[in-house]
Amino acid sequence: QVQLVESGGGLVQAGGSLRLSCAVSGRTFSSFAMGWFRQAPGKEREFVAAISRGGGNSYSADSVKGRFTISRDNAKNTMSLQMNSLKPEDTAVYYCTARTDYSNNYYTASNAYLYWGQGTQVTVSS
């Protein structure tokens, strides 16, 4: 059974930084393309960043480009999202997601992913 567990969320002031992590178990981590999505209260879930199974290809949403960096460590079965220069509009529940994949692609659509974590709250105060 595949499990994804996020950690690292919390409360931070605007301009601050947080690092989210996603630990994956139940299957070989390097067989997954991975992504981060977020959902703010009253809004739809939106794409944040994605990374290919080998880590060679990645992509971030325009709203976070230059501030957030996605990465993965296949030896440690973890994916991370380094978030810098946080803004109040970044406040949301952040979800880690995975799909079995054997290409070098990344995926930006939520319906491309099968496995989801329970989410971790990120709150940015002004």
Disulfide bonds with the S-S distance in Angstrom:
Cys22-Cys96 1.86
